[in-house]
Amino acid sequence: MKVPLSWLKDFVDIDLPLLDLASTLTMVGLEVDELQVIGLPMPVVQQIPSGDPTLANRLRVKLSGLPWDPDKIVVARIDEVMPHPNADRLVLCRLNDGTQEIIVLTGAPNLYPYKGQGPLPRPLKVAYAKEGAPIYDGHQPGQALTTLKRAKIRGIESFSMVCSEKELGISDEHEGVIILDDDAPTGAPLADYMGDAVFDISITPNMTRNACVLGVARELAAVTGKTLRKPAPVLAADGASIAGQAAIQITNPELNPRFVLGLVRDVIPQPSPYLVQRRLRLAGMRPINSIVDATNYVMLEIGQPLHAFDYDVMVARAGGKPPTILTRQAHPGERLTTLDGIDRPLDSFTELVTDTAGALSIAGVMGGAESEVTEKTRNVLLEGAAWNFINIRRTVGAQKLQSEAGYRFSRGVHPALAEYGVQICIDRMAAWSDGQVAAGLIDEYPLVQVDPGVDVTPADALRLLDIRLTAQEMAGLLTRLEFTCRIEGETVHAQTPPIRMDIGEGVVGRADVLEEVARLYGYNNIPITRMADPMPRLRPNPVFEIEERLRDLLVSLGLQELVTFRMTAPEKEARLVPTGAPSSEPEYLRIYNPITPERNVMRRSLLASVLEIIERNTRLSDHLAMFEIGPVFLPHPGQELPDEPRHVVIALSGLRHLPAWDLPDPQGSNLDFYDLKGILESILERLHVPGVTYAPAGEPLFHPGKSAVIRSGEAVLGIFGELHPLVKEHYDFGPAAVLAADLDLEALQALAQPYYDTAPVPAFPPVLEDIAVIVDANTTAEKVVEVIRKAGGKLLSQARLFDIYRGEQIGAGKKSMAYSLTYQALDRTLTDSEAAKIRQRIVQALEKEIGAKLRS
């Protein structure tokens, strides 16, 4: 939210330097992200804040335009506009700069209507730059700095000028000079009158009451001890009464607890005062006309969104009778064209403001086009209301319609502001549009907001905040924030003010109130204390421990961790199904209010999320090795909450090694199935998972013959392999193979052994021997090793496959498998005869169990 300093000063006296002010706001919970300075000299902001020295490094300070020299750029008064004797498109202005009267030459088209009228009945206040003033050249593109010098233009000497917004660096507008409001003080430095600073503040959801200038001023007044000046109507409501001119019917008070109407007659929509337009622009809104600007101005001022209807249009819709406003939910198939010109279908839960002829606006979000205020509007019916914030939030999400009103109502606006906002706004409308305020308001308040009262004591502050305060001191701090406090002994009875929607009841309310005490006391004033109680007993957390252990292992193997969204869309996970393969739509856990339509369900597959990241990075890196650990969400029939099994997913693609001058193959070779298998073997070995076996997998996600299921005994640990080509074509991968593994973390956790036996390092030398056997082509290496280990017994310490050969010498349907065998005893050096006996047992077992023959 953007808050101009000049606007804040309307409500509270401010004498802090800008950076100290930003620090004060930040420390009270209103974090200032950026400070924009307009027209003020930079030394004003180049001061280190005493409250938060780190803020100077974090805060973005932005200088808009150029500083306005207080001696050379001032407010001036034009008393007469005269024709130029030698040019039709130039005029001469008789101008007073507060010290002297001079003639100034200008070609501003918005001064032409005053030419030749003689002395003006109402002098024009303008921004005036004297000789030698630095300004931007209004006739050059961009911001071309120049200095005013004397020159003759069509025979008239010119040395100063009346300025446009572009020449002062306010905006790119240069078609006319700035016409200031009548109360601008002649001769005053323009920097004093119009110079400003804009604080860009992040409003957290629990402080939505401060999404307005008055809210920020209230916090400043409370923390600095200054008096808060609240806006109040200044015009008399002396027009004919509003009674009988309209009626209100609220269908569901739960969705619309309060609705207030005010009436302004005989308005003339026109440009708002310059100060109003300028403040709206500084706050990020576009001025439209004096009626619409009044609603926006009051919304930004006090935080109550308002909506103006053309009263005559509503009377016409009611058949010439006083209109009846109804608030209800949308009917099936109902539609409304909103102010942005979009014809919107309405959901059944959407709350509407309607009349007897149909919908007028989407409640709390945006008005309808038919009843909007135009240049022809002469009578305005003004709405101020309170809405159920959950319903508004749901409507904003469903309509994908962001608005300033929706932002505030979706976070909660107190019903008390509805009446106050209407009173202030109709006063502004009448003053800026020459209208007349109708006496009275129409106010329907069927569901009165009950503001909680909370009891707190100094003991609570000591226990929760570790600060010592008396009851009187606590009440004093809370009173600054407009709590009504009553002290009984050591108890402070704090009544929540009618602006707050964030204070709970009971224990929650006590914590909320003490948070307010802490904010005003100053977080930086709360002492740092050591824990006096003994540390709680450390309890094991197996889930956390296995995840951290896996992260460490995978990172040590060269993989990079990912953290992806847990929300996804069914279409994204459908890409895991090969083209042409039969598939059915699985049941998803759907999100009622998704943050984006592309993420409307909870994921069922962690692999789909990881492959999205691989896809995005394929063209950015030649080597990708990534993993993620996290849950998936599987709805369970008859169960309110889903099952959330945790998975570990690994994905590889690209080169095994990046090209380097010292590699045998400088171009590098691609990662393949065995690279992934090696990573998995390392993980399972370091987790000491017993009895791990690998078997061919028939999962359609993976390439046939290049995938495997991992088991430990009867338990399935996961599956891995190369993606099927028909799955790979659903992604924008490169030509390299994409390898992936999906492991069940619960199964790994159950089988991982945190405690395990170790063996001493052998002191005696091993006997090394190679053996090659011919087996059937479909015999697995797993089976061969199993037979070798069983026959070799305890003296066989290692059996490693190092070669596979197929060819005519072996015979059709056969293959040769060569193993490196290591025999070793812990208590002696084996003899040749002992090694020969072991070899003989192995050869005999291979021949007997799998029909293998020793290859000579």
LUMFIVO-166700 format. One record per residue (C-alpha): z, y, x. Coordinates in steps of 0.25 Angstrom, whole numbers, padded with zeros to 4 digits, always signed. Layout:
! LUMFIVO-166700
ZYX...
END
This chain:
! LUMFIVO-166700
+0000+0000+0000-0004+0014+0005+0007+0025+0004+0004+0039+0007+0015+0047+0014+0013+0059+0006+0014+0051-0007+0027+0045-0002+0033+0059+0001+0031+0063-0014+0043+0053-0017+0052+0053-0004+0054+0063+0008+0049+0057+0021+0052+0062+0034+0050+0050+0043+0038+0049+0053+0027+0041+0048+0030+0028+0057+0045+0029+0054+0041+0030+0039+0032+0017+0041+0043+0010+0048+0053+0014+0037+0044+0008+0026+0042-0004+0034+0056-0007+0036+0059-0005+0021+0049-0016+0018+0036-0007+0016+0028-0012+0028+0019-0001+0033+0006-0007+0038-0002+0006+0041+0000+0021+0042-0012+0030+0039-0011+0044+0043-0020+0055+0036-0020+0069+0042-0007+0068+0049-0006+0069+0064-0005+0056+0072+0008+0061+0079+0015+0059+0065+0013+0044+0066+0014+0042+0080+0029+0040+0080+0037+0027+0083+0045+0023+0070+0060+0023+0073+0062+0012+0062+0052+0002+0067+0046+0004+0081+0037-0008+0080+0030-0001+0068+0022+0008+0077+0015-0004+0083+0012-0011+0069+0009+0000+0060-0006+0004+0059-0007+0020+0060-0020+0025+0055-0025+0039+0056-0034+0043+0045-0044+0055+0048-0038+0065+0058-0025+0073+0058-0026+0086+0051-0022+0098+0059-0011+0105+0051-0015+0119+0057-0030+0117+0054-0031+0108+0042-0024+0114+0030-0024+0115+0015-0032+0127+0010-0035+0134-0003-0049+0138-0008-0049+0150-0017-0064+0152-0019-0077+0145-0016-0088+0154-0013-0103+0151-0012-0109+0151+0003-0119+0163+0004-0129+0154+0012-0127+0140+0007-0127+0134-0007-0119+0121-0002-0108+0129+0005-0097+0137-0001-0086+0146+0005-0072+0145+0001-0061+0155+0002-0050+0147+0007-0035+0150+0011-0029+0141+0021-0015+0146+0019-0016+0157+0031-0029+0164+0027-0041+0165+0018-0055+0161+0024-0069+0157+0019-0072+0142+0022-0086+0136+0020-0088+0123+0014-0099+0114+0008-0089+0105+0000-0096+0102-0014-0083+0101-0021-0081+0116-0019-0095+0120-0025-0089+0121-0040-0080+0132-0035-0091+0140-0029-0092+0154-0034-0081+0154-0044-0073+0165-0037-0058+0163-0034-0054+0149-0038-0043+0148-0049-0037+0136-0043-0039+0136-0027-0044+0124-0021-0035+0117-0010-0042+0111+0001-0041+0105+0015-0045+0116+0025-0048+0114+0040-0047+0126+0049-0055+0130+0061-0053+0120+0073-0048+0109+0063-0052+0094+0067-0059+0088+0055-0070+0077+0052-0084+0081+0050-0087+0079+0036-0102+0078+0038-0101+0068+0049-0100+0053+0046-0087+0047+0050-0076+0055+0056-0082+0065+0065-0071+0074+0070-0075+0089+0071-0067+0102+0073-0070+0114+0064-0077+0126+0071-0083+0139+0067-0097+0139+0063-0107+0147+0054-0112+0139+0042-0123+0146+0034-0118+0160+0039-0104+0157+0036-0093+0155+0047-0085+0142+0045-0074+0137+0053-0065+0129+0044-0067+0120+0032-0062+0114+0019-0061+0099+0022-0066+0086+0015-0058+0073+0016-0068+0068+0027-0066+0080+0035-0051+0077+0035-0052+0062+0037-0047+0059+0024-0059+0051+0019-0075+0052+0020-0076+0061+0008-0083+0074+0012-0091+0079+0000-0080+0089-0004-0068+0095+0002-0054+0091-0002-0048+0098-0014-0033+0097-0013-0023+0098-0024-0019+0112-0029-0005+0111-0023-0010+0109-0009-0003+0120-0001-0012+0130+0005-0011+0131+0020-0003+0118+0022-0008+0108+0033-0017+0098+0027-0009+0087+0035+0004+0091+0027-0003+0091+0014-0012+0079+0015-0009+0072+0028-0003+0058+0024+0001+0045+0029-0002+0032+0022+0007+0020+0024+0001+0007+0021+0012-0002+0016+0013-0017+0014+0020-0019+0001+0027-0033+0000+0027-0040-0014+0042-0037-0015+0041-0022-0014+0029-0020-0024+0038-0009-0030+0034-0001-0017+0019-0002-0019+0019+0013-0023+0022+0026-0016+0035+0028-0024+0040+0014-0020+0038+0017-0005+0045+0030-0007+0056+0023-0013+0058+0014-0001+0057+0026+0008+0067+0034+0000+0077+0022+0000+0076+0020+0015+0077+0034+0019+0087+0039+0009+0077+0050+0004+0076+0053-0011+0065+0047-0019+0057+0056-0028+0050+0048-0040+0037+0053-0047+0040+0058-0061+0031+0064-0072+0029+0079-0071+0021+0082-0084+0027+0082-0097+0023+0071-0107+0020+0082-0118+0008+0075-0124+0007+0069-0138+0016+0056-0138+0010+0043-0134+0017+0036-0145+0007+0029-0155-0005+0031-0145-0004+0017-0140+0004+0004-0141+0008-0007-0132+0009-0022-0135+0014-0031-0124+0011-0046-0127+0018-0052-0115+0030-0044-0109+0031-0055-0098+0018-0050-0093+0019-0036-0097+0033-0031-0098+0030-0016-0099+0019-0007-0104+0019+0008-0104+0008+0018-0109+0007+0033-0106-0004+0042-0112-0011+0054-0105-0020+0063-0114-0031+0073-0111-0033+0069-0096-0045+0072-0088-0048+0062-0077-0051+0070-0064-0049+0069-0049-0034+0067-0046-0027+0077-0037-0031+0076-0023-0017+0072-0018-0018+0060-0028-0032+0056-0024-0027+0057-0009-0015+0048-0011-0023+0038-0019-0033+0037-0008-0022+0036+0002-0015+0025-0006-0029+0017-0006-0033+0020-0020-0046+0028-0025-0044+0040-0034-0051+0039-0047-0047+0050-0057-0034+0057-0061-0031+0046-0072-0033+0034-0063-0027+0040-0051-0014+0043-0058-0012+0028-0061-0015+0024-0047-0007+0036-0041+0005+0032-0050+0004+0017-0046+0004+0020-0031+0015+0030-0034+0025+0022-0041+0019+0008-0041+0016+0007-0056+0001+0003-0059-0004+0010-0071-0017+0010-0079-0024+0021-0087-0032+0018-0100-0042+0027-0107-0034+0030-0119-0046+0034-0128-0053+0021-0124-0041+0013-0129-0040+0021-0142-0055+0018-0144-0053+0003-0141-0042+0003-0151-0051+0009-0162-0046+0023-0161-0031+0019-0162-0020+0020-0152-0022+0008-0143-0013-0004-0142-0011-0009-0128-0008-0024-0127-0004-0032-0115-0008-0047-0115-0014-0058-0108-0030-0060-0108-0036-0068-0119-0046-0080-0115-0059-0075-0110-0054-0060-0110-0061-0051-0100-0059-0036-0095-0067-0027-0086-0058-0020-0077-0058-0007-0070-0066-0013-0058-0077-0016-0068-0075-0031-0067-0076-0039-0080-0064-0049-0078-0061-0062-0085-0046-0062-0088-0036-0074-0087-0027-0077-0098-0015-0073-0090-0020-0059-0087-0012-0048-0094-0020-0038-0100-0018-0024-0106-0027-0023-0118-0028-0016-0131-0033-0021-0145-0048-0021-0140-0045-0029-0127-0041-0029-0113-0039-0016-0106-0034-0020-0092-0029-0032-0084-0014-0029-0084-0008-0024-0071-0021-0026-0063-0033-0017-0068-0038-0010-0080-0050-0012-0089-0063-0004-0088-0064+0000-0102-0051+0008-0103-0051+0014-0089-0050+0029-0087-0063+0037-0085-0067+0052-0084-0068+0052-0099-0053+0048-0101-0045+0058-0108-0032+0050-0112-0025+0040-0104-0016+0028-0108-0008+0024-0096-0002+0010-0094+0010+0007-0086+0014-0008-0087+0022-0019-0080+0016-0033-0079+0020-0047-0074+0017-0047-0060+0014-0062-0059+0004-0061-0070-0003-0049-0063-0003-0056-0050-0010-0068-0057-0020-0058-0064-0023-0051-0051-0026-0065-0044-0034-0070-0055-0043-0058-0057-0044-0055-0042-0041-0041-0045-0033-0033-0035-0027-0019-0040-0016-0010-0036-0010-0012-0050-0011-0027-0049-0005-0027-0035+0008-0020-0040+0009-0027-0054+0007-0041-0047+0019-0038-0039+0028-0032-0049+0029-0018-0055+0042-0015-0062+0040-0011-0077+0048+0001-0076+0037+0008-0068+0027+0007-0080+0034+0018-0087+0036+0027-0075+0022+0025-0070+0016+0029-0083+0024+0041-0084+0020+0046-0070+0006+0042-0072+0003+0049-0085+0009+0061-0078+0000+0060-0067-0012+0058-0076-0009+0070-0084-0007+0079-0072-0020+0075-0065-0029+0074-0077-0024+0086-0085-0018+0076-0096-0007+0076-0106+0004+0066-0105+0008+0059-0118+0022+0059-0122+0029+0046-0120+0025+0032-0116+0022+0019-0123+0031+0008-0116+0032-0006-0120+0043-0014-0111+0046-0027-0118+0051-0034-0105+0060-0025-0098+0062-0027-0083+0076-0031-0080+0080-0026-0066+0090-0034-0059+0104-0030-0055+0109-0036-0042+0123-0036-0036+0124-0035-0020+0136-0034-0011+0138-0030+0003+0142-0044+0006+0128-0048+0001+0122-0038+0011+0130-0043+0022+0127-0058+0019+0112-0056+0017+0109-0044+0026+0120-0044+0036+0123-0029+0034+0136-0023+0029+0134-0013+0018+0144-0008+0008+0140-0009-0007+0138+0007-0007+0128+0006+0004+0121-0006-0003+0120+0002-0016+0115+0014-0008+0104+0007-0002+0100+0001-0015+0101+0014-0023+0090+0020-0014+0081+0009-0019+0084+0013-0033+0093+0002-0036+0105+0006-0046+0117+0002-0039+0132+0000-0044+0143-0004-0035+0155-0013-0039+0164-0016-0028+0156-0023-0017+0144-0026-0027+0132-0017-0028+0125-0019-0042+0110-0015-0039+0101-0013-0051+0086-0015-0047+0078-0002-0050+0067-0003-0060+0056-0004-0049+0060-0017-0043+0054-0030-0047+0059-0038-0034+0074-0038-0036+0079-0052-0041+0092-0056-0047+0104-0063-0042+0104-0068-0028+0089-0064-0026+0092-0050-0031+0103-0049-0022+0094-0052-0010+0083-0043-0015+0093-0031-0016+0099-0034-0002+0085-0034+0003+0084-0020-0002+0097-0016+0005+0092-0022+0018+0079-0014+0017+0086-0001+0015+0097-0004+0025+0086-0007+0035+0082-0021+0040+0082-0015+0054+0097-0012+0052+0101-0026+0048+0109-0031+0060+0104-0043+0068+0115-0054+0067+0116-0068+0073+0118-0080+0064+0133-0082+0062+0132-0096+0055+0129-0109+0063+0114-0113+0063+0110-0122+0052+0108-0137+0057+0094-0140+0061+0087-0149+0051+0075-0156+0055+0062-0152+0048+0052-0164+0050+0041-0157+0042+0042-0145+0051+0044-0153+0064+0032-0162+0062+0023-0150+0059+0027-0142+0071+0026-0154+0080+0012-0157+0075+0008-0142+0077+0013-0143+0091+0005-0156+0094-0008-0150+0088-0007-0137+0095-0004-0144+0108-0017-0152+0106-0025-0139+0105-0026-0137+0090-0024-0124+0082-0015-0123+0070-0021-0118+0057-0013-0112+0045-0022-0112+0033-0021-0108+0018-0014-0118+0009-0022-0113-0002-0037-0117-0003-0048-0120-0014-0053-0134-0018-0067-0130-0014-0062-0129+0001-0056-0143+0001-0068-0149-0006-0075-0146+0007-0068-0158+0013-0076-0168+0003-0089-0172+0009-0102-0168+0002-0105-0178-0009-0092-0186-0008-0085-0188-0021-0073-0179-0023-0064-0174-0034-0056-0161-0036-0042-0164-0031-0030-0157-0038-0026-0145-0031-0013-0136-0032-0019-0123-0038-0014-0109-0035-0012-0101-0047-0013-0088-0040-0022-0090-0028-0023-0079-0017-0038-0081-0017-0047-0090-0025-0051-0097-0013-0037-0103-0011-0033-0107-0025-0027-0121-0022-0017-0127-0012-0025-0136-0002-0025-0151-0003-0031-0152+0011-0027-0146+0024-0040-0150+0031-0048-0141+0022-0040-0129+0026-0042-0133+0041-0057-0135+0040-0058-0121+0034-0053-0116+0047-0061-0125+0056-0073-0120+0048-0070-0105+0050-0068-0107+0065-0079-0117+0068-0088-0105+0073-0077-0098+0080-0073-0109+0090-0079-0121+0096-0066-0129+0096-0057-0130+0084-0045-0138+0083-0035-0134+0072-0024-0140+0064-0015-0137+0052-0002-0142+0046+0001-0140+0032+0002-0145+0018-0008-0148+0007-0005-0147-0008-0007-0159-0017-0004-0158-0032+0004-0170-0037+0003-0174-0052+0016-0171-0059+0021-0163-0048+0023-0148-0048+0021-0146-0033+0011-0152-0025+0013-0162-0013+0011-0155+0000+0008-0165+0011+0007-0159+0025-0005-0162+0033-0010-0159+0047-0025-0156+0049-0033-0155+0062-0047-0151+0063-0056-0150+0075-0070-0145+0078-0079-0140+0089-0078-0143+0104-0068-0152+0111-0067-0142+0122-0073-0128+0123-0084-0126+0133-0079-0124+0147-0086-0125+0161-0077-0136+0166-0079-0146+0155-0089-0158+0157-0096-0154+0145-0096-0138+0145-0101-0138+0130-0090-0146+0125-0090-0158+0115-0085-0158+0101-0072-0163+0096-0073-0176+0089-0065-0187+0081-0058-0191+0094-0053-0177+0097-0046-0177+0084-0041-0191+0085-0035-0188+0099-0027-0176+0093-0022-0185+0082-0018-0196+0091-0010-0185+0100-0003-0180+0087+0001-0194+0082+0005-0198+0096+0014-0186+0098+0020-0188+0085+0022-0203+0088+0016-0208+0075+0017-0223+0076+0005-0233+0074-0006-0223+0072-0019-0229+0069-0033-0224+0065-0043-0230+0055-0056-0225+0050-0056-0215+0038-0064-0215+0026-0061-0201+0022-0074-0194+0017-0069-0181+0024-0072-0187+0038-0084-0192+0045-0085-0208+0043-0081-0215+0056-0075-0202+0062-0062-0202+0054-0049-0209+0054-0036-0211+0047-0023-0211+0055-0012-0220+0051+0001-0224+0056+0005-0237+0050+0001-0236+0035+0003-0221+0035-0010-0212+0035-0008-0200+0044-0021-0194+0042-0036-0194+0044-0045-0187+0054-0060-0187+0058-0072-0179+0058-0076-0172+0046-0087-0178+0037-0101-0171+0039-0101-0169+0024-0088-0162+0024-0091-0154+0037-0103-0148+0030-0094-0141+0020-0089-0133+0031-0096-0123+0041-0092-0131+0053-0099-0131+0066-0107-0143+0071-0095-0150+0078-0087-0161+0071-0075-0156+0063-0063-0166+0065-0051-0166+0056-0038-0173+0054-0028-0173+0042-0015-0179+0044-0003-0181+0035+0009-0173+0041+0019-0181+0032+0014-0194+0037+0014-0189+0052+0028-0184+0050+0033-0197+0044+0027-0205+0056+0030-0195+0068+0041-0200+0077+0050-0189+0082+0057-0199+0090+0050-0210+0098+0051-0220+0109+0046-0217+0123+0043-0226+0135+0046-0223+0150+0034-0219+0159+0030-0233+0166+0034-0234+0180+0024-0245+0183+0009-0244+0184+0000-0248+0173-0011-0258+0173-0025-0252+0169-0036-0261+0163-0048-0259+0154-0053-0268+0144-0066-0268+0136-0068-0277+0123-0080-0279+0114-0076-0278+0099-0083-0277+0086-0089-0263+0083-0079-0260+0072-0067-0264+0079-0058-0251+0081-0051-0247+0094-0038-0246+0086-0039-0261+0084-0043-0265+0098-0031-0256+0103-0021-0263+0094-0025-0277+0099-0024-0272+0113-0011-0266+0112-0005-0278+0104-0010-0288+0115-0006-0279+0127+0008-0278+0122+0019-0269+0129+0012-0269+0143-0001-0263+0137+0003-0248+0138-0011-0242+0134-0025-0246+0128-0035-0235+0128-0050-0236+0123-0059-0230+0133-0073-0235+0129-0081-0240+0118-0095-0246+0120-0106-0251+0111-0119-0257+0116-0128-0269+0117-0120-0276+0128-0108-0276+0118-0116-0281+0106-0119-0276+0092-0107-0273+0084-0098-0273+0096-0091-0263+0105-0084-0262+0118-0070-0256+0118-0064-0253+0132-0049-0250+0133-0040-0246+0145-0027-0254+0145-0015-0250+0152-0004-0261+0155+0010-0257+0160+0024-0262+0160+0036-0253+0161+0044-0262+0170+0034-0267+0180+0020-0267+0186+0011-0276+0178+0004-0287+0186-0011-0290+0185-0008-0303+0178+0001-0296+0168-0011-0286+0165-0021-0298+0164-0012-0305+0153-0011-0292+0145-0026-0290+0146-0029-0305+0142-0020-0303+0130-0027-0291+0125-0041-0297+0127-0037-0310+0119-0031-0301+0108-0043-0293+0107-0052-0305+0106-0043-0312+0096-0040-0300+0086-0053-0292+0086-0063-0301+0093-0064-0292+0105-0071-0297+0118-0068-0293+0132-0080-0285+0138-0083-0289+0152
END
